[in-house]
């Protein structure tokens, strides 16, 4: 068995399990603000490709709630730890990332903080 494709069913859970209406005003503002949520998923459907045996999972949101403002910082740390555990890549704290960008901004030959590469004009 191979494959690691995961899709997300677009349906949301019923009212009791769907906390997104609580952030309607923040989302409708359209200002690009990110709303942190926590969600519980399960498997809605498995699709098997009979030629290669790969399986695509369609996950469904069973419950979703906005994270209260006072808990967002902790939730971000949990998210970063989960990312690091999954990928092996260390995530810099956001404020450190911002400081690095500020220091390197406009410096010819500086390492791109997004890619870790030198821009073409800085290569020799």
C-alpha positions as CSV (number, residue, x, y, z in Angstrom):
1,X,0.0,0.0,0.0
2,X,1.4,3.4,-1.0
3,X,0.3,7.0,-1.2
4,X,-0.2,9.8,1.2
5,X,-2.7,12.0,-0.5
6,X,-5.1,13.8,1.8
7,X,-8.1,15.9,0.8
8,X,-10.5,17.8,3.0
9,X,-14.2,17.5,2.5
10,X,-15.6,21.0,2.1
11,X,-18.6,20.4,4.4
12,X,-18.6,21.9,7.9
13,X,-20.1,20.2,10.9
14,X,-23.5,21.1,12.3
15,X,-24.1,24.1,14.5
16,X,-23.1,22.5,17.8
17,X,-19.7,21.4,16.4
18,X,-19.0,24.5,14.2
19,X,-17.5,27.4,16.0
20,X,-16.7,29.4,12.9
21,X,-19.8,31.7,13.1
22,X,-18.2,33.2,16.2
23,X,-15.5,34.7,14.0
24,X,-17.8,35.8,11.2
25,X,-17.1,39.6,11.8
26,X,-13.4,39.1,11.9
27,X,-13.5,37.1,8.6
28,X,-15.9,39.4,6.8
29,X,-13.6,42.4,7.5
30,X,-11.5,41.1,4.7
31,X,-8.3,42.6,6.1
32,X,-6.3,39.5,5.7
33,X,-6.2,38.8,9.4
34,X,-5.5,35.1,10.2
35,X,-7.9,33.4,12.6
36,X,-6.4,30.6,14.6
37,X,-8.7,27.5,14.9
38,X,-8.5,24.0,16.3
39,X,-10.2,21.2,14.5
40,X,-10.8,17.5,14.9
41,X,-10.8,15.4,11.8
42,X,-11.8,11.8,10.9
43,X,-11.9,9.8,7.7
44,X,-14.9,10.3,5.5
45,X,-13.8,8.3,2.5
46,X,-10.9,6.3,1.1
47,X,-10.3,6.2,-2.6
48,X,-7.9,3.5,-3.9
49,X,-6.2,3.6,-7.3
50,X,-6.3,0.0,-8.4
51,X,-3.4,0.5,-10.8
52,X,-0.8,1.5,-8.3
53,X,-2.5,0.8,-5.0
54,X,-2.2,4.4,-3.8
55,X,-4.9,5.6,-1.4
56,X,-6.3,9.1,-1.2
57,X,-8.0,9.9,2.1
58,X,-10.9,12.4,2.2
59,X,-10.9,13.8,5.8
60,X,-13.9,15.5,7.3
61,X,-14.0,18.2,10.0
62,X,-15.9,16.8,13.0
63,X,-15.5,19.8,15.2
64,X,-13.9,23.3,14.7
65,X,-13.5,26.1,17.1
66,X,-11.7,29.5,17.1
67,X,-8.8,29.6,19.5
68,X,-9.4,32.3,22.2
69,X,-7.1,35.3,21.9
70,X,-5.3,34.5,25.2
71,X,-4.4,31.0,23.9
72,X,-3.3,31.9,20.3
73,X,0.4,32.3,21.3
74,X,0.5,28.9,22.9
75,X,-1.4,27.3,19.9
76,X,1.2,28.8,17.6
77,X,4.0,27.2,19.6
78,X,2.2,23.8,19.4
79,X,1.8,24.3,15.7
80,X,5.5,25.1,15.3
81,X,6.5,22.0,17.3
82,X,4.2,19.8,15.2
83,X,5.7,21.2,12.0
84,X,9.3,20.7,13.3
85,X,8.5,17.1,14.4
86,X,6.9,16.3,11.0
87,X,9.5,18.0,8.7
88,X,12.7,18.2,10.8
89,X,12.9,21.9,10.0
90,X,13.2,24.3,12.9
91,X,10.9,27.3,12.8
92,X,12.2,30.6,14.1
93,X,10.0,32.5,16.4
94,X,8.0,35.1,14.4
95,X,9.7,38.1,16.1
96,X,13.2,36.6,15.3
97,X,12.2,36.0,11.7
98,X,11.0,39.6,11.4
99,X,14.3,40.9,12.9
100,X,16.3,38.8,10.4
101,X,14.2,40.2,7.5
102,X,14.7,43.8,8.8
103,X,18.5,43.4,9.1
104,X,18.9,41.7,5.7
105,X,16.5,44.0,3.8
106,X,18.2,45.8,1.0
107,X,21.6,44.2,1.6
108,X,23.1,43.0,-1.7
109,X,24.3,39.5,-1.5
110,X,22.4,38.8,1.7
111,X,20.9,35.3,2.2
112,X,17.2,35.2,1.3
113,X,15.5,34.4,4.7
114,X,12.7,32.5,2.8
115,X,15.0,30.3,0.7
116,X,18.4,30.4,2.3
117,X,19.9,31.3,-1.1
118,X,21.9,34.3,-2.3
119,X,20.0,36.5,-4.8
120,X,21.5,36.4,-8.3
121,X,23.2,39.8,-7.9
122,X,25.0,38.5,-4.8
123,X,26.4,35.4,-6.4
124,X,30.0,35.3,-7.6
